[in-house]
Amino acid sequence: MSNVPEDLRYTKTHEWIRLNEMDAEIGITDFAQKQLTDIVYVDLPAEGKKIKKGDVLLTVESVKSAEDVFSPVSGEIVAVNKEIEARPEMINQEPYKTWMVRVKIRETPKETLTAEEYGKFIGQ
């Protein structure tokens, strides 16, 4: 069973988003990291890159496969979590504390799921 914190929003492509006043932290869900198994590499984007909702944000590689992470928001990447370049296993260990990018957003995402909706989506 996957952990689904109530204070986050979710996508059907298994990203989570933590909304702050002017930006949003984005990572992958517990469900996603369990599907990937042991994460060995994260290809982070450049800070300052402009992105649109639905764009490929970055790629996560595990011993099993490589998967794209999609942006649930439009905006500009203002920070990347450099710590996960050296220690990608942090994503497996604490997927909801380990953000991947911080995006300055223009508007609150409308098509995200609540914790309850995401839990139902993944069959919990």
C-alpha positions in Angstrom: 0.0 0.0 0.0 1.3 3.4 -0.9 1.6 6.5 1.3 -0.6 9.4 0.0 -0.1 12.6 2.2 -3.2 14.8 2.4 -1.4 18.1 2.0 -0.2 17.5 -1.6 -1.8 17.4 -5.0 -1.2 14.6 -7.5 -1.3 13.8 -11.2 -2.4 10.7 -13.0 1.3 10.3 -14.2 2.3 9.9 -10.5 3.9 13.3 -9.7 3.2 15.2 -6.5 3.1 18.9 -6.1 3.5 21.0 -3.0 2.1 24.5 -3.5 3.8 27.4 -1.8 2.9 31.1 -2.3 4.8 31.7 -5.5 6.3 28.4 -6.4 5.7 24.7 -6.3 7.9 21.8 -5.4 7.5 18.7 -7.6 8.5 15.1 -7.0 7.3 11.6 -7.7 4.9 9.6 -5.6 5.5 6.7 -3.3 3.6 4.6 -5.8 5.9 5.7 -8.7 9.1 5.0 -6.8 7.9 1.5 -5.8 7.1 0.8 -9.5 10.6 2.0 -10.5 12.4 0.1 -7.8 15.9 1.3 -7.0 16.5 4.7 -8.5 20.1 5.1 -9.6 20.2 8.4 -11.6 18.1 11.6 -12.1 18.7 13.8 -15.2 17.8 17.2 -13.7 16.8 20.1 -15.9 18.6 23.5 -15.9 17.5 26.3 -13.6 15.9 29.1 -15.5 14.3 26.8 -18.0 10.7 27.7 -18.9 8.3 24.8 -18.9 4.6 24.2 -19.8 2.2 21.9 -18.1 2.6 18.4 -19.6 6.2 18.9 -20.7 8.8 16.4 -19.8 10.5 17.9 -16.7 13.3 15.3 -16.2 14.1 11.6 -16.4 14.5 9.2 -13.6 16.5 6.0 -14.1 16.2 2.9 -12.0 17.7 -0.6 -12.2 14.5 -1.5 -14.0 13.7 1.3 -16.4 14.0 5.0 -17.3 10.8 7.1 -16.9 10.0 10.6 -17.7 8.6 12.9 -15.1 6.0 15.4 -16.4 5.4 18.9 -15.2 2.0 19.4 -13.6 2.4 23.2 -13.9 3.6 25.9 -16.3 6.3 28.3 -15.2 10.1 28.6 -14.7 12.4 26.2 -12.9 13.9 28.3 -10.1 15.7 25.5 -8.2 16.8 21.8 -8.7 17.6 19.5 -5.9 21.3 18.9 -6.5 21.4 16.5 -3.6 19.6 13.8 -5.5 22.2 13.8 -8.2 24.7 12.4 -5.7 22.1 10.4 -3.7 19.2 9.4 -6.0 18.2 6.7 -3.5 16.7 9.5 -1.4 13.7 9.4 -3.7 13.1 5.8 -2.7 13.7 6.4 0.9 11.5 9.6 1.4 9.6 10.3 -1.8 7.5 13.1 -0.3 10.4 14.9 1.4 12.6 14.6 -1.7 11.5 17.3 -4.1 13.2 17.3 -7.6 12.5 20.8 -8.9 11.0 24.0 -7.6 8.9 25.9 -10.2 7.8 29.6 -10.1 4.2 29.2 -11.2 1.8 31.5 -12.9 -1.4 30.0 -11.7 -2.6 27.2 -9.4 -2.9 23.9 -11.3 -6.5 23.0 -11.9 -6.3 19.4 -13.1 -4.6 17.8 -10.1 -6.0 15.2 -7.8 -6.6 15.3 -4.0 -5.0 12.7 -1.9 -8.4 10.8 -1.8 -8.8 11.0 -5.5 -5.2 9.8 -6.1 -5.6 7.0 -3.6 -8.7 5.7 -5.6 -6.8 6.2 -8.9 -4.0 3.8 -7.7 -6.5 1.4 -6.2 -6.3 2.1 -2.5 
